[in-house]
Amino acid sequence: RDVQLVSGLRYFVAVRATGRYELGSQQVTCHSDGFVADSTAPTPNLVAENSSQPVWVAQSGVYHQQWSQFSDRIRVWWAILDAETDIANVRVALGTRPGHDDVVEMASNSSTPPHTFDNLELLPGVTYFARVTAFNGAGLSTVLSSPHVLIDTTPPVLLDEILDGAGPHDISYQNYTDRFTLSFADRSPHFRD
């Protein structure tokens, strides 16, 4: 028989059995403890790496920190909701490309963030991505991949001096008072604009 269940509602099943005996019949009714219909996957709100405080939230709801000074750990935060059956399990992975797990394969976690990957040997100058897969009580899942986090364990190193003026030579005087210029070179291996 076709039924149309509404997602988010709790349904109960009743079974009535009738037995016929020589002296009559007897009916027994049993009831289930119920189930919730859930036809929707969890709703992603947030995936973050390496921070305890949000510093940037994209319109897609994915949060991240672009750089990390730590090469031995990454902490992953998320906020994933499921209105019907709650989040039953979350698995977290770490990779060098979005959606990949070539650094750490899927690690089970409870539904409560954060998950910290410890004892890692992350390479400076390499970008890493967290992948979070959330399962709701009905077994449906949502997969999220964070934007990158770049490991940079080296402080900036100024190999060239700071030059007053636009360079290539240092100036001692200038003939205008409404602006100034300077030149320098940052030769740190992981410098980005």
Order of alpha helices (4+ residues) and beta strands (2+ residues): beta-beta-beta-beta-beta-beta-beta-beta-beta-beta-beta-beta-beta-beta-beta
